Amino acid sequence: MYNTIKRLLKKLNQRISTLEIALFFRQLAALITAGIPIVQSCDILRHHQKNKTLQYMIISIKINLESGHALSWCLTQFPRYFDALTCHLIQTGEQSGALPITLDRIALHKEKWLSIKNKIKQALFYPMIVVIVALVVSITMLTMVIPRFADLFQSVHSTLPALTRYVIDLSECLQHYYWLVLFPLLVITLLVYFFHHSLSLKRRIERFILSMPYLGSVYLKTILVRFCRTLATTLTAGIPISESLKTIAYANTGYLYTQAILKLQVQITRGQQLHYAMQKQLFFPSLLVQMVKVGEESGTLGSMLEKIAAMYEADIDYFVSCCSQLLEPLIITILGVLIGGLVIAMYLPIFKLGTVI
């Protein structure tokens, strides 16, 4: 039965979103808190899932639970949806008898991270769509519409305005040298491919992004939010800081920060305090180091990390809202100039002929 379900899961193409995983954890925590056994809780939850992949995954978890396995072990069978950090946290919750609280904390952590990602995506979505539409419309006009106008103007035997000549020359160039459009697309595709397969390219791109004036700051704060909130979650769950750092290193985004966190873990195992180890790394701002120091000295490191994450989240929200307000009129202006310029360039000779007649 279990193997059959595993084969079914491989055949199903429907993905399970982070939000669905977070909701599953919240519902499971609520049912366990209400005193319902975990096997029965899984049976209840599977009937309320519209996602077939998630439904069959819950059935598989239930079968493994009935076989005597712990929930954390059951989740390790689905590494695509449950990373090592999540399984480790749940294992700690099982051992400490605080599984519902741990499930709620993991759900909150996933929801917070998803909220940040969605805000950044929403800020980028509108400009990207407008730019793509503008490029498609411009290329369509240059390759299909403007050549017809060019044939019409040749039969008139009249001197064309400079703007019209430039646009017609650009249209002819695009028709004869179409690879000028395909070449940048090919370069972008190759960069994306090598980014996923080349560690040296990842390091260079990450260093380049971090060096950018505004984008680098937002990228840095996004990584720090995840680092602080994940570390706070593991510490609150009772996992030692050295083990926490080792676990979250590979759950963090960014190759450079993964290496930095692993170096922190080495320093912590040697007996150094977290804030002192952070001072030796260039990737941690001084404000973060100072707040971590206060948290360590007062014995409230977990809550202090939550406050730091909330502070950086507020900065990201402010930056995203400012960008949205500034980009909208700018993009509309550029779009109007681009498309309007092509239209005006084609109608200028017609206006000229009208004045002559």
N, C-alpha and C positions, 0 to 999 in steps of 0.2 A: 504493500500500500504506500509506504513512504517513498520507495524508489519510483513508483508510478507518478506520485505528486511531483517529485523532483524533475522528472522528464516533462511533465506538463508545464511546470514553471519555466523551463528552458524554451519551450515552444511558444509560450505567450509573449507577445511583443509589448503589451501594455506596461508602462513603467509605474513605479510607486514613487510619488513625490515626497519631498521632505516634510511637507505639511501633513500628508497622510500618515507618515511615520510618527510625527509629533502627536497627532490626534489619537492614534492607536495607543501610544504610551499613556496619554492622559486618561483615556477611557479605561484602559487596563488598571491604572492606578486607582481610579474611582471605584471600580468593581471589587478590587482586592481590599480596599479600605472599608467597603460595605460588608465585608466578611464572606464574599463569594470565593470559593477555591479557584486557583489560577487556571486549572484545566477547564472548569465550567465557564470561567470568564472568557477564555479564548473561544469556546463554543458559542457564547452569546455574541461576541464581537464579529465573528466570521459571517453571521447572518445579516449584519448591517453594513456590509462592504459592497459598494458598487464596482470597485476595481477587482477584476477576477484574479489578477496576479497576487494582490494583497490577500484576497480570500483564501486562495490555495496555500499561500505562505503561512497564514494563521493555522490552517488545518495541519500543515507539516509541523509547526511548532507544538500544536496540541498533541500530535502523535508522539513526538519526542518527549514531551512532558509526561505522558502516560507511560513511557518506557523507563521513567526514573531519572531522566536528565534534568539538570537545572535550566532555568530560563536563559541564563547567560550563555550556556553551551548551545542551546537551541538557536540563539541568534547568531552565533559564530558560523552557522551553516549557510548564512546569507550575507557574506562580506560585502556584497554590492550595496546593501541597504543599511547594514549595521557595522560601523568601523570598530577597530580594536578598543578605542576609548570608550565607546558606548557599552560594549560588552564587559569591559573592565569595571565600569561604574556600576552596572547592574549586578555583577558578581560581588562587588563590595556591599551593595545594598542587601543582597541575599544573605551575606554572612553576618551583617550587623542587624538584620531584622527590620530594616527600614526601606524595603523594596518600593512601596508606594511613593514615599517621599523622593526616592532616587529617580523613579520614573517621571515624576512631576518636574524635577529639576532638569532632567535631560530634555523633556518636552519644551520647557521654557527656554533652555539654551538653544535648541533647534529653531524655535519660533523667533527668537531675537536675531539670530544669524540670518534667517530667511528674510526677516524684515529689512535688514540692512542691504542684502543683495537685491531685493525688490525695489528699494528706493533708488539704488544706483542704476538698476536696469531701466526704471521709469524715466530717470533723468536723461539716459542715453537713447532711449527708444524713439522719442519724438524727433530729435535731430537726425538720427540715422535714417528714419523713414523719409523725412523731407529731403535729405541729401540724395538718397537712392532714387526717389521719384524725380527729383530735379535732373539727375544724370540720365535717367531713362528717357525723360521727355526731351532733353537737349540732344541726346544722341539720335533719337527718332526723328526729330526735326532736321538735324544736320544731314542725315543719311536718306531721308525719304521725302521730306517736304521742301527743303531748300533747293535740292537739285531741280525740281519742277519750276520753281521761281527762276532759277538760273537759266533754264532753257527759254523761258518766256522773255527774260531781259535780253538774251542774245539776239532774239528776233527783232527787238526794238531798235538796236544799234544806237544806243544813247549812253552817254557817260554816266556811270553809276557812282553814287556817293561812296566815300571812303569806307564807312562802316559796313555797307552792303558788300563791297569788294572783299573786305577782310573775312566776313562771314562765309561768303561763297568759297573763298580760298580754303578756309578751315573745313568746309564741307567736302571739298574735293580731296583735301589731304586725308581726311578721315575715311573716305571711300577707298582710296588707293593704299593707305597705310593703316588698315584697321588693326594691325597687330599692336599699334600704339595704345589701344584700349585693352587688348587682351594681355599684353605684357605685364602691366601693373597687377592685374588679377592673378596671373600666374605667380608673380613674385610674392604676393600676399599669401597665396595657397601654400607655397613652398616654405615661407616663414612660419606659418601655423604648424605645418607638418614637422619641421625641424625643432620648433619650440617644444613639442610634445616628446621628441626623441633625443634632444641634445641638451645635456646639463650645462655645458658651457654657454650655449645660446640663451638658456633660461637665466643664468646668472647675469649675462650682459644686458638682457632686456629688463630684468628686475632692477639692476643698478641704474639703467637709463630712466626707468619710470620713477624711481626714488629721487633721482636728481632733478626731475622736472619741477618747476616752481609750485604749482597748485595741485596738479594730479598726483605728484609724489607724496604730498602731505596727506591727501585723502587715502591713497593706497596704504601708506604707513599706518594711519589711524584705523583703517579697516582690519589690518592684520593684528594690531594691538588690541582691538576690541575682542576679537576672537581668542587671542592668547589670554587676556585677563579674565574673560568670562569662563573660558574652559578651565583655567587653573583654579579659579574660585569654586567652580562646580566640583572639581576633584578634591580640593581641600575640605570643602564642606561635607563631602561624602566620607571623609576620614582617610583618604589615601595620602601617604607621606609625600612631602614636596618633591623629593628626589625621584620617586617612582612616578609622580604626577607629570613632571617635566619630561621624563623618558617616554611616557605614554602619549602626551599631547604633541610631541615634537613632529611626528609624521601626520598628525591631524591638522596641523597648521598650514595655511596657504603660503606659498613662497619658499623657494629652495634656500635662499639666504637666511631666512628666519628659522627654518628647520635646523640649519647648521648652528645658528646662534643659540637656539634653545638646547641643543645637544651639548654645547659648550657650557651652558649654565648648569646643566645636570651634572657634568663632570666636576665643576667647581663646588656644587652643593654636596656631592658625595665626599669631597675632601674636607668638609666641615665649614665652608664659608657660608655667610648669610646671602640671601637672594639679592638684596639691594647692592651688596658689595660685588657680587658676581656680575650684576647688570652693568655696573660702572665700567667694566672692562670691555663691554660690547658697544660698538658704535650705533647699533640699531635701536637702542632704548633711550628715549628722551630723558633729560635730567628731571623734568617734572614727574614722570612716571617713577623714576628711581627714588626720588624724595618721598613720594606718597607710599611706595612699597616699604621704605625704611620706617616710616611712621607706623604702618600697619604691623610690621614685624616687632617693633619695640612695644607697641600697645597690645599685641596678641590678637589683633583683629585683621589679619592679612586677608582672609577670605572676603569679608565685607568691604575692605578697602579696595580690593581688586574689582568688585562689583561697581563701586563708585567711580573708579577710573574708567571702566568700560562704559558706564552711563555718560560720563563726561565726554568721552571721545565720540560716542553715538550722537550726542547733541551737536557736536562740531560738524559731523558728517551731514546731519539733517540740515543744518544751517547752510553749509556749502552747496548741497544739492538744490535746496530751494532757491538760493541766489543764482545758481547756474541756470536753472529753469527759467527764471524771470529775465535773465540777460540774454539767453540763447534764442528764445522765441522771437522777439522782434528782429534780432540780428539775422536769423535764418530766413525769416519772411522777406527781409530787405534783400538779402543775397539772391533768394529765389526770384523775387520780382525783377531785379536787375538782370539776371541771367536769361530768364524766359522772355521778359519784356524787351530786352536788348535784341534778341533774335527776331522777335515779331516786328519791332520798329525797323530793324535793318532791312527786312523784306518789303515793308510798306513805304519806306522812304522814296524809292524810285517811282512807285505808283503815285505818291503825292506830288512828286516832281513833274510827272507827265500830266497830272491833272492841272497843275498851274500853267503849264505850257499851252495846253488846249484851251 
